[in-house]
Amino acid sequence: MKIVVLDAATLGMEDSAWEALAKEADLELVPRTPYETGAIVARAKDADVVLSNKVPLGEAELAGLPNLRLISVLATGYNNVDLDAARSRGVTVCNVPAYSTASTAQHAVALMLELCNQVGPHDRSVRDGDWVRSPDFAYWKRDLIELEGKTVGIVGFGRIGRRVGATVAAMGARVLASARRHREPPDYPFAWEDTEAIFEQADFVSLHCPQTDENLEFVNAALLRRMKPDAFLINTARGSLINEGDLARALREGRPAGAAVDVLQREPMAEDCPLRDAPNCILTPHMAWSGRESRRRLLRETVANVEAFVRGEPRNVVNPS
C-alpha cells in the first residue's frame, strides 16, 4: 500500500513525526503540491491513500487516481474534497473532528484581548524609544478596555464557540450565542439571541460558524452598520463569512471600532486584499488551529484513521455510502 501526503509542510512537523504512517505502508511526503489537476495526479497517481490538508481533490483529480481507496483530510473541514465524486468511485473520505478546539478558542480569545489591551502596538512603541522619552512612568497610546462587564456575542455555538464562551464568562463577560440548532446549554450563564441582535448588542462579536451556501459573506455592510461604534469583530472561522471590502470600508468609517481576522477569502493573502491596509484591523495568517499540541493531535488521529481503514473499520467517515 502506498500513502502520499500532498501538503506535508502545512503541518510543520519533522519527518520523524510521520513514522507511524511509514509503518503502515510506503509513505511519500510531498511538502507542497500546486492546486493544479496535472500536478496533483502526477504526485498521487500510484497512491492507495492520499492525505491532504487543503489540496483540492475533485472529479478531475479522482479520475486520474485509479488506485485510490482512502482520502484522509488533515483537517476538520473537508470542502476541498468532492464527496459525491469520491463516493461514486468507492473512495472513503475521513476527517479529524475537534482536534483544534483548544488552540482555536485560545487564539480567538487572544485576539479579543489584543483588541482590549493593544499589547503589540505598545511593545513597538517602547522599542521605538517612546518610554525612554516619556515624562511619566506610564503611558498608553489609546484607551485600554476591560473585558469584564462587556457583552461577547458568539455566532456559531459548537465546541469552539462554547470554549470561547466559557473563557470570557470566567473573565466576567456576558455571553450571547446564536446557532442553527439550540443544543444542550453549557454550564455557564449565557443567552440565545439571533445573529442580528448579537451584532446590535455585543461589544465583541466572535465568529465560529462553518461556511455554508446560506452564510456566504453574511457579514456585509448592512450587518456591520448594526454594530455599536465601539464594538469589535473577531473571525477565526472562515474568511468567506465576511465581505472583506465592506469590512474595510466600515473600519475606515469607524464602525466597528476594530477587527481581528485570522482567515481570509483567499489564502495565502492576495496582494490587493482590502483588509491589508484597513485601520484598526489585526491580521494573523490562519494560525488559530496550529498550536503544537493541536498539530500533534491532528497527526495522531490521522494515523488512527488510516489504521482503522486498513483493519476494515473506517472511522470519522464523512461520505458514507
MARTIKE-693388 format. One record per residue (C-alpha): residue number from 0; residue in one letter; chain; x, y, z. Coordinates in nm, 2 decimals, m for minus. Layout:
BEGIN
site nr=NUM rest=a kette=A x=X y=Y z=Z;
...
This chain:
BEGIN
site nr=0 rest=m kette=A x=0.00 y=0.00 z=0.00;
site nr=1 rest=k kette=A x=0.12 y=0.35 z=m0.08;
site nr=2 rest=i kette=A x=0.04 y=0.66 z=0.11;
site nr=3 rest=v kette=A x=0.10 y=1.01 z=m0.04;
site nr=4 rest=v kette=A x=0.08 y=1.32 z=0.17;
site nr=5 rest=l kette=A x=0.02 y=1.61 z=m0.07;
site nr=6 rest=d kette=A x=0.10 y=1.91 z=0.15;
site nr=7 rest=a kette=A x=0.30 y=1.77 z=0.44;
site nr=8 rest=a kette=A x=0.47 y=2.11 z=0.50;
site nr=9 rest=t kette=A x=0.14 y=2.26 z=0.62;
site nr=10 rest=l kette=A x=0.18 y=2.07 z=0.95;
site nr=11 rest=g kette=A x=0.53 y=2.20 z=1.01;
site nr=12 rest=m kette=A x=0.63 y=1.86 z=1.16;
site nr=13 rest=e kette=A x=0.97 y=1.69 z=1.14;
site nr=14 rest=d kette=A x=0.98 y=1.39 z=0.92;
site nr=15 rest=s kette=A x=1.02 y=1.16 z=1.22;
site nr=16 rest=a kette=A x=0.67 y=1.26 z=1.34;
site nr=17 rest=w kette=A x=0.53 y=1.07 z=1.04;
site nr=18 rest=e kette=A x=0.70 y=0.74 z=1.13;
site nr=19 rest=a kette=A x=0.38 y=0.57 z=1.25;
site nr=20 rest=l kette=A x=0.23 y=0.61 z=0.90;
site nr=21 rest=a kette=A x=0.55 y=0.48 z=0.74;
site nr=22 rest=k kette=A x=0.50 y=0.15 z=0.94;
site nr=23 rest=e kette=A x=0.16 y=0.11 z=0.76;
site nr=24 rest=a kette=A x=0.28 y=0.14 z=0.41;
site nr=25 rest=d kette=A x=0.52 y=0.30 z=0.16;
site nr=26 rest=l kette=A x=0.50 y=0.67 z=0.26;
site nr=27 rest=e kette=A x=0.58 y=0.97 z=0.04;
site nr=28 rest=l kette=A x=0.59 y=1.31 z=0.20;
site nr=29 rest=v kette=A x=0.53 y=1.59 z=m0.06;
site nr=30 rest=p kette=A x=0.60 y=1.92 z=0.10;
site nr=31 rest=r kette=A x=0.36 y=2.12 z=m0.12;
site nr=32 rest=t kette=A x=0.15 y=2.05 z=m0.43;
site nr=33 rest=p kette=A x=0.03 y=2.31 z=m0.67;
site nr=34 rest=y kette=A x=m0.35 y=2.33 z=m0.69;
site nr=35 rest=e kette=A x=m0.35 y=2.20 z=m1.05;
site nr=36 rest=t kette=A x=m0.50 y=1.87 z=m1.16;
site nr=37 rest=g kette=A x=m0.19 y=1.77 z=m1.35;
site nr=38 rest=a kette=A x=0.04 y=1.83 z=m1.06;
site nr=39 rest=i kette=A x=m0.19 y=1.65 z=m0.81;
site nr=40 rest=v kette=A x=m0.23 y=1.35 z=m1.03;
site nr=41 rest=a kette=A x=0.14 y=1.33 z=m1.10;
site nr=42 rest=r kette=A x=0.22 y=1.32 z=m0.73;
site nr=43 rest=a kette=A x=m0.05 y=1.08 z=m0.62;
site nr=44 rest=k kette=A x=m0.10 y=0.86 z=m0.93;
site nr=45 rest=d kette=A x=0.01 y=0.54 z=m0.76;
site nr=46 rest=a kette=A x=m0.14 y=0.61 z=m0.42;
site nr=47 rest=d kette=A x=m0.39 y=0.39 z=m0.24;
site nr=48 rest=v kette=A x=m0.42 y=0.65 z=0.04;
site nr=49 rest=v kette=A x=m0.39 y=1.03 z=0.00;
site nr=50 rest=l kette=A x=m0.36 y=1.27 z=0.29;
site nr=51 rest=s kette=A x=m0.44 y=1.64 z=0.21;
site nr=52 rest=n kette=A x=m0.49 y=1.94 z=0.42;
site nr=53 rest=k kette=A x=m0.60 y=2.19 z=0.16;
site nr=54 rest=v kette=A x=m0.50 y=2.04 z=m0.18;
site nr=55 rest=p kette=A x=m0.83 y=2.00 z=m0.38;
site nr=56 rest=l kette=A x=m0.95 y=1.66 z=m0.48;
site nr=57 rest=g kette=A x=m1.24 y=1.69 z=m0.72;
site nr=58 rest=e kette=A x=m1.38 y=1.48 z=m1.00;
site nr=59 rest=a kette=A x=m1.09 y=1.56 z=m1.24;
site nr=60 rest=e kette=A x=m0.82 y=1.47 z=m0.98;
site nr=61 rest=l kette=A x=m1.00 y=1.15 z=m0.87;
site nr=62 rest=a kette=A x=m1.04 y=1.04 z=m1.23;
site nr=63 rest=g kette=A x=m0.66 y=1.02 z=m1.26;
site nr=64 rest=l kette=A x=m0.61 y=0.82 z=m0.94;
site nr=65 rest=p kette=A x=m0.73 y=0.47 z=m1.02;
site nr=66 rest=n kette=A x=m0.57 y=0.30 z=m0.71;
site nr=67 rest=l kette=A x=m0.72 y=0.55 z=m0.46;
site nr=68 rest=r kette=A x=m0.92 y=0.39 z=m0.18;
site nr=69 rest=l kette=A x=m0.90 y=0.64 z=0.10;
site nr=70 rest=i kette=A x=m0.87 y=1.02 z=0.14;
site nr=71 rest=s kette=A x=m0.79 y=1.13 z=0.50;
site nr=72 rest=v kette=A x=m0.82 y=1.50 z=0.53;
site nr=73 rest=l kette=A x=m0.56 y=1.66 z=0.76;
site nr=74 rest=a kette=A x=m0.82 y=1.90 z=0.90;
site nr=75 rest=t kette=A x=m1.18 y=1.91 z=1.03;
site nr=76 rest=g kette=A x=m1.31 y=2.09 z=0.73;
site nr=77 rest=y kette=A x=m1.33 y=1.88 z=0.41;
site nr=78 rest=n kette=A x=m1.47 y=2.12 z=0.15;
site nr=79 rest=n kette=A x=m1.15 y=2.06 z=m0.06;
site nr=80 rest=v kette=A x=m1.29 y=1.71 z=m0.15;
site nr=81 rest=d kette=A x=m1.57 y=1.63 z=m0.38;
site nr=82 rest=l kette=A x=m1.76 y=1.38 z=m0.16;
site nr=83 rest=d kette=A x=m2.00 y=1.27 z=m0.43;
site nr=84 rest=a kette=A x=m1.72 y=1.20 z=m0.68;
site nr=85 rest=a kette=A x=m1.53 y=1.01 z=m0.41;
site nr=86 rest=r kette=A x=m1.84 y=0.80 z=m0.32;
site nr=87 rest=s kette=A x=m1.91 y=0.72 z=m0.68;
site nr=88 rest=r kette=A x=m1.56 y=0.58 z=m0.72;
site nr=89 rest=g kette=A x=m1.57 y=0.38 z=m0.39;
site nr=90 rest=v kette=A x=m1.33 y=0.62 z=m0.22;
site nr=91 rest=t kette=A x=m1.37 y=0.66 z=0.15;
site nr=92 rest=v kette=A x=m1.32 y=1.02 z=0.29;
site nr=93 rest=c kette=A x=m1.23 y=1.08 z=0.66;
site nr=94 rest=n kette=A x=m1.15 y=1.39 z=0.86;
site nr=95 rest=v kette=A x=m1.03 y=1.47 z=1.21;
site nr=96 rest=p kette=A x=m1.30 y=1.64 z=1.41;
site nr=97 rest=a kette=A x=m1.24 y=1.86 z=1.71;
site nr=98 rest=y kette=A x=m0.86 y=1.83 z=1.72;
site nr=99 rest=s kette=A x=m0.81 y=2.21 z=1.73;
site nr=100 rest=t kette=A x=m1.08 y=2.32 z=1.97;
site nr=101 rest=a kette=A x=m0.84 y=2.44 z=2.25;
site nr=102 rest=s kette=A x=m0.60 y=2.60 z=2.01;
site nr=103 rest=t kette=A x=m0.86 y=2.79 z=1.80;
site nr=104 rest=a kette=A x=m1.06 y=2.91 z=2.11;
site nr=105 rest=q kette=A x=m0.74 y=3.03 z=2.27;
site nr=106 rest=h kette=A x=m0.64 y=3.22 z=1.96;
site nr=107 rest=a kette=A x=m0.99 y=3.38 z=1.94;
site nr=108 rest=v kette=A x=m0.96 y=3.50 z=2.30;
site nr=109 rest=a kette=A x=m0.60 y=3.62 z=2.24;
site nr=110 rest=l kette=A x=m0.73 y=3.83 z=1.95;
site nr=111 rest=m kette=A x=m1.01 y=3.97 z=2.17;
site nr=112 rest=l kette=A x=m0.76 y=4.05 z=2.45;
site nr=113 rest=e kette=A x=m0.53 y=4.22 z=2.20;
site nr=114 rest=l kette=A x=m0.81 y=4.44 z=2.09;
site nr=115 rest=c kette=A x=m0.86 y=4.53 z=2.46;
site nr=116 rest=n kette=A x=m0.50 y=4.57 z=2.57;
site nr=117 rest=q kette=A x=m0.31 y=4.67 z=2.25;
site nr=118 rest=v kette=A x=0.00 y=4.48 z=2.36;
site nr=119 rest=g kette=A x=0.16 y=4.47 z=2.01;
site nr=120 rest=p kette=A x=0.14 y=4.84 z=1.94;
site nr=121 rest=h kette=A x=0.27 y=4.93 z=2.29;
site nr=122 rest=d kette=A x=0.56 y=4.68 z=2.26;
site nr=123 rest=r kette=A x=0.66 y=4.85 z=1.93;
site nr=124 rest=s kette=A x=0.62 y=5.19 z=2.09;
site nr=125 rest=v kette=A x=0.85 y=5.10 z=2.38;
site nr=126 rest=r kette=A x=1.11 y=4.95 z=2.14;
site nr=127 rest=d kette=A x=1.09 y=5.27 z=1.93;
site nr=128 rest=g kette=A x=1.20 y=5.47 z=2.24;
site nr=129 rest=d kette=A x=0.87 y=5.63 z=2.34;
site nr=130 rest=w kette=A x=0.91 y=5.51 z=2.70;
site nr=131 rest=v kette=A x=1.27 y=5.64 z=2.72;
site nr=132 rest=r kette=A x=1.14 y=5.98 z=2.61;
site nr=133 rest=s kette=A x=0.83 y=5.97 z=2.83;
site nr=134 rest=p kette=A x=0.80 y=6.23 z=3.11;
site nr=135 rest=d kette=A x=0.58 y=5.99 z=3.30;
site nr=136 rest=f kette=A x=0.64 y=5.64 z=3.45;
site nr=137 rest=a kette=A x=0.34 y=5.51 z=3.24;
site nr=138 rest=y kette=A x=0.16 y=5.59 z=2.92;
site nr=139 rest=w kette=A x=m0.08 y=5.44 z=2.68;
site nr=140 rest=k kette=A x=m0.14 y=5.52 z=2.31;
site nr=141 rest=r kette=A x=m0.52 y=5.46 z=2.33;
site nr=142 rest=d kette=A x=m0.77 y=5.36 z=2.59;
site nr=143 rest=l kette=A x=m0.74 y=5.01 z=2.71;
site nr=144 rest=i kette=A x=m1.06 y=4.81 z=2.77;
site nr=145 rest=e kette=A x=m1.17 y=4.57 z=3.04;
site nr=146 rest=l kette=A x=m1.35 y=4.26 z=2.92;
site nr=147 rest=e kette=A x=m1.53 y=4.23 z=3.25;
site nr=148 rest=g kette=A x=m1.89 y=4.36 z=3.22;
site nr=149 rest=k kette=A x=m1.88 y=4.36 z=2.84;
site nr=150 rest=t kette=A x=m2.11 y=4.16 z=2.61;
site nr=151 rest=v kette=A x=m1.95 y=3.90 z=2.39;
site nr=152 rest=g kette=A x=m2.16 y=3.76 z=2.11;
site nr=153 rest=i kette=A x=m2.07 y=3.42 z=1.97;
site nr=154 rest=v kette=A x=m2.21 y=3.33 z=1.62;
site nr=155 rest=g kette=A x=m2.18 y=2.95 z=1.60;
site nr=156 rest=f kette=A x=m2.20 y=2.78 z=1.93;
site nr=157 rest=g kette=A x=m2.03 y=2.45 z=1.87;
site nr=158 rest=r kette=A x=m1.72 y=2.32 z=2.05;
site nr=159 rest=i kette=A x=m1.50 y=2.61 z=1.98;
site nr=160 rest=g kette=A x=m1.77 y=2.88 z=2.03;
site nr=161 rest=r kette=A x=m1.86 y=2.72 z=2.36;
site nr=162 rest=r kette=A x=m1.50 y=2.71 z=2.47;
site nr=163 rest=v kette=A x=m1.46 y=3.08 z=2.39;
site nr=164 rest=g kette=A x=m1.78 y=3.15 z=2.58;
site nr=165 rest=a kette=A x=m1.66 y=2.96 z=2.89;
site nr=166 rest=t kette=A x=m1.33 y=3.16 z=2.89;
site nr=167 rest=v kette=A x=m1.48 y=3.50 z=2.86;
site nr=168 rest=a kette=A x=m1.76 y=3.42 z=3.10;
site nr=169 rest=a kette=A x=m1.49 y=3.33 z=3.36;
site nr=170 rest=m kette=A x=m1.35 y=3.68 z=3.30;
site nr=171 rest=g kette=A x=m1.68 y=3.84 z=3.38;
site nr=172 rest=a kette=A x=m1.82 y=3.90 z=3.03;
site nr=173 rest=r kette=A x=m2.19 y=3.85 z=2.94;
site nr=174 rest=v kette=A x=m2.23 y=3.58 z=2.67;
site nr=175 rest=l kette=A x=m2.48 y=3.58 z=2.39;
site nr=176 rest=a kette=A x=m2.49 y=3.30 z=2.14;
site nr=177 rest=s kette=A x=m2.66 y=3.22 z=1.81;
site nr=178 rest=a kette=A x=m2.66 y=2.88 z=1.63;
site nr=179 rest=r kette=A x=m2.86 y=2.69 z=1.37;
site nr=180 rest=r kette=A x=m2.96 y=2.44 z=1.63;
site nr=181 rest=h kette=A x=m3.00 y=2.51 z=2.01;
site nr=182 rest=r kette=A x=m2.82 y=2.21 z=2.16;
site nr=183 rest=e kette=A x=m2.78 y=2.13 z=2.53;
site nr=184 rest=p kette=A x=m2.68 y=2.45 z=2.71;
site nr=185 rest=p kette=A x=m2.33 y=2.49 z=2.86;
site nr=186 rest=d kette=A x=m2.28 y=2.50 z=3.23;
site nr=187 rest=y kette=A x=m2.22 y=2.88 z=3.24;
site nr=188 rest=p kette=A x=m2.46 y=3.17 z=3.21;
site nr=189 rest=f kette=A x=m2.55 y=3.27 z=2.85;
site nr=190 rest=a kette=A x=m2.85 y=3.37 z=2.65;
site nr=191 rest=w kette=A x=m2.96 y=3.27 z=2.30;
site nr=192 rest=e kette=A x=m3.01 y=3.55 z=2.05;
site nr=193 rest=d kette=A x=m3.05 y=3.57 z=1.68;
site nr=194 rest=t kette=A x=m2.75 y=3.69 z=1.48;
site nr=195 rest=e kette=A x=m2.88 y=4.03 z=1.40;
site nr=196 rest=a kette=A x=m2.95 y=4.10 z=1.77;
site nr=197 rest=i kette=A x=m2.60 y=3.99 z=1.86;
site nr=198 rest=f kette=A x=m2.44 y=4.23 z=1.61;
site nr=199 rest=e kette=A x=m2.66 y=4.51 z=1.76;
site nr=200 rest=q kette=A x=m2.59 y=4.44 z=2.13;
site nr=201 rest=a kette=A x=m2.24 y=4.29 z=2.16;
site nr=202 rest=d kette=A x=m1.92 y=4.47 z=2.24;
site nr=203 rest=f kette=A x=m1.73 y=4.18 z=2.08;
site nr=204 rest=v kette=A x=m1.87 y=3.96 z=1.81;
site nr=205 rest=s kette=A x=m1.67 y=3.64 z=1.75;
site nr=206 rest=l kette=A x=m1.75 y=3.41 z=1.45;
site nr=207 rest=h kette=A x=m1.73 y=3.03 z=1.50;
site nr=208 rest=c kette=A x=m1.98 y=2.90 z=1.24;
site nr=209 rest=p kette=A x=m1.90 y=2.67 z=0.95;
site nr=210 rest=q kette=A x=m1.92 y=2.82 z=0.60;
site nr=211 rest=t kette=A x=m2.23 y=2.72 z=0.41;
site nr=212 rest=d kette=A x=m2.41 y=2.84 z=0.09;
site nr=213 rest=e kette=A x=m2.65 y=3.03 z=0.31;
site nr=214 rest=n kette=A x=m2.40 y=3.23 z=0.51;
site nr=215 rest=l kette=A x=m2.15 y=3.33 z=0.24;
site nr=216 rest=e kette=A x=m2.04 y=3.69 z=0.31;
site nr=217 rest=f kette=A x=m2.33 y=3.73 z=0.56;
site nr=218 rest=v kette=A x=m2.12 y=3.98 z=0.74;
site nr=219 rest=n kette=A x=m2.18 y=4.26 z=0.50;
site nr=220 rest=a kette=A x=m2.23 y=4.64 z=0.50;
site nr=221 rest=a kette=A x=m2.59 y=4.61 z=0.62;
site nr=222 rest=l kette=A x=m2.50 y=4.39 z=0.92;
site nr=223 rest=l kette=A x=m2.19 y=4.59 z=1.01;
site nr=224 rest=r kette=A x=m2.40 y=4.90 z=1.03;
site nr=225 rest=r kette=A x=m2.59 y=4.73 z=1.31;
site nr=226 rest=m kette=A x=m2.28 y=4.72 z=1.53;
site nr=227 rest=k kette=A x=m2.22 y=4.97 z=1.80;
site nr=228 rest=p kette=A x=m1.95 y=5.22 z=1.70;
site nr=229 rest=d kette=A x=m1.72 y=5.10 z=1.98;
site nr=230 rest=a kette=A x=m1.77 y=4.72 z=1.91;
site nr=231 rest=f kette=A x=m1.51 y=4.48 z=1.77;
site nr=232 rest=l kette=A x=m1.54 y=4.18 z=1.53;
site nr=233 rest=i kette=A x=m1.32 y=3.87 z=1.55;
site nr=234 rest=n kette=A x=m1.31 y=3.59 z=1.29;
site nr=235 rest=t kette=A x=m1.13 y=3.26 z=1.34;
site nr=236 rest=a kette=A x=m1.38 y=3.06 z=1.14;
site nr=237 rest=r kette=A x=m1.38 y=3.10 z=0.77;
site nr=238 rest=g kette=A x=m1.28 y=3.40 z=0.56;
site nr=239 rest=s kette=A x=m1.58 y=3.36 z=0.33;
site nr=240 rest=l kette=A x=m1.82 y=3.46 z=0.61;
site nr=241 rest=i kette=A x=m1.71 y=3.82 z=0.57;
site nr=242 rest=n kette=A x=m1.74 y=4.06 z=0.27;
site nr=243 rest=e kette=A x=m1.38 y=4.19 z=0.30;
site nr=244 rest=g kette=A x=m1.45 y=4.51 z=0.10;
site nr=245 rest=d kette=A x=m1.74 y=4.60 z=0.32;
site nr=246 rest=l kette=A x=m1.55 y=4.54 z=0.64;
site nr=247 rest=a kette=A x=m1.25 y=4.75 z=0.52;
site nr=248 rest=r kette=A x=m1.49 y=5.04 z=0.44;
site nr=249 rest=a kette=A x=m1.67 y=5.01 z=0.77;
site nr=250 rest=l kette=A x=m1.34 y=5.02 z=0.96;
site nr=251 rest=r kette=A x=m1.24 y=5.34 z=0.77;
site nr=252 rest=e kette=A x=m1.57 y=5.49 z=0.87;
site nr=253 rest=g kette=A x=m1.51 y=5.39 z=1.24;
site nr=254 rest=r kette=A x=m1.79 y=5.14 z=1.28;
site nr=255 rest=p kette=A x=m1.70 y=4.89 z=1.41;
site nr=256 rest=a kette=A x=m1.41 y=5.02 z=1.61;
site nr=257 rest=g kette=A x=m1.18 y=4.74 z=1.51;
site nr=258 rest=a kette=A x=m1.15 y=4.38 z=1.39;
site nr=259 rest=a kette=A x=m0.92 y=4.08 z=1.43;
site nr=260 rest=v kette=A x=m0.91 y=3.83 z=1.15;
site nr=261 rest=d kette=A x=m0.73 y=3.50 z=1.12;
site nr=262 rest=v kette=A x=m0.89 y=3.38 z=0.80;
site nr=263 rest=l kette=A x=m0.94 y=3.54 z=0.46;
site nr=264 rest=q kette=A x=m1.14 y=3.46 z=0.14;
site nr=265 rest=r kette=A x=m0.81 y=3.39 z=m0.04;
site nr=266 rest=e kette=A x=m0.52 y=3.22 z=0.13;
site nr=267 rest=p kette=A x=m0.23 y=3.29 z=0.12;
site nr=268 rest=m kette=A x=m0.34 y=3.66 z=0.13;
site nr=269 rest=a kette=A x=m0.38 y=3.83 z=m0.20;
site nr=270 rest=e kette=A x=m0.16 y=4.14 z=m0.25;
site nr=271 rest=d kette=A x=m0.47 y=4.35 z=m0.30;
site nr=272 rest=c kette=A x=m0.68 y=4.22 z=m0.01;
site nr=273 rest=p kette=A x=m0.89 y=4.51 z=0.12;
site nr=274 rest=l kette=A x=m0.81 y=4.43 z=0.48;
site nr=275 rest=r kette=A x=m0.44 y=4.45 z=0.43;
site nr=276 rest=d kette=A x=m0.43 y=4.83 z=0.49;
site nr=277 rest=a kette=A x=m0.76 y=4.87 z=0.68;
site nr=278 rest=p kette=A x=m0.73 y=5.07 z=1.00;
site nr=279 rest=n kette=A x=m0.76 y=4.90 z=1.34;
site nr=280 rest=c kette=A x=m0.75 y=4.56 z=1.19;
site nr=281 rest=i kette=A x=m0.53 y=4.28 z=1.33;
site nr=282 rest=l kette=A x=m0.44 y=4.01 z=1.08;
site nr=283 rest=t kette=A x=m0.29 y=3.67 z=1.16;
site nr=284 rest=p kette=A x=m0.21 y=3.41 z=0.89;
site nr=285 rest=h kette=A x=m0.47 y=3.13 z=0.95;
site nr=286 rest=m kette=A x=m0.28 y=3.01 z=1.26;
site nr=287 rest=a kette=A x=m0.55 y=2.96 z=1.52;
site nr=288 rest=w kette=A x=m0.56 y=2.59 z=1.46;
site nr=289 rest=s kette=A x=m0.19 y=2.54 z=1.47;
site nr=290 rest=g kette=A x=m0.08 y=2.51 z=1.83;
site nr=291 rest=r kette=A x=0.19 y=2.25 z=1.87;
site nr=292 rest=e kette=A x=m0.03 y=2.01 z=2.07;
site nr=293 rest=s kette=A x=m0.31 y=2.06 z=1.82;
site nr=294 rest=r kette=A x=m0.09 y=1.96 z=1.52;
site nr=295 rest=r kette=A x=0.04 y=1.65 z=1.70;
site nr=296 rest=r kette=A x=m0.32 y=1.56 z=1.79;
site nr=297 rest=l kette=A x=m0.42 y=1.60 z=1.42;
site nr=298 rest=l kette=A x=m0.14 y=1.37 z=1.30;
site nr=299 rest=r kette=A x=m0.21 y=1.11 z=1.57;
site nr=300 rest=e kette=A x=m0.58 y=1.10 z=1.48;
site nr=301 rest=t kette=A x=m0.49 y=1.08 z=1.11;
site nr=302 rest=v kette=A x=m0.27 y=0.78 z=1.17;
site nr=303 rest=a kette=A x=m0.57 y=0.62 z=1.36;
site nr=304 rest=n kette=A x=m0.79 y=0.69 z=1.06;
site nr=305 rest=v kette=A x=m0.56 y=0.51 z=0.83;
site nr=306 rest=e kette=A x=m0.51 y=0.22 z=1.07;
site nr=307 rest=a kette=A x=m0.88 y=0.18 z=1.12;
site nr=308 rest=f kette=A x=m0.94 y=0.18 z=0.74;
site nr=309 rest=v kette=A x=m0.67 y=m0.09 z=0.69;
site nr=310 rest=r kette=A x=m0.85 y=m0.30 z=0.95;
site nr=311 rest=g kette=A x=m1.17 y=m0.26 z=0.76;
site nr=312 rest=e kette=A x=m1.32 y=m0.04 z=1.03;
site nr=313 rest=p kette=A x=m1.31 y=0.31 z=0.89;
site nr=314 rest=r kette=A x=m1.37 y=0.59 z=1.14;
site nr=315 rest=n kette=A x=m1.46 y=0.96 z=1.10;
site nr=316 rest=v kette=A x=m1.61 y=0.89 z=0.76;
site nr=317 rest=v kette=A x=m1.78 y=1.20 z=0.60;
site nr=318 rest=n kette=A x=m1.91 y=1.04 z=0.28;
site nr=319 rest=p kette=A x=m2.09 y=0.72 z=0.39;
site nr=320 rest=s kette=A x=m2.22 y=0.51 z=0.11;
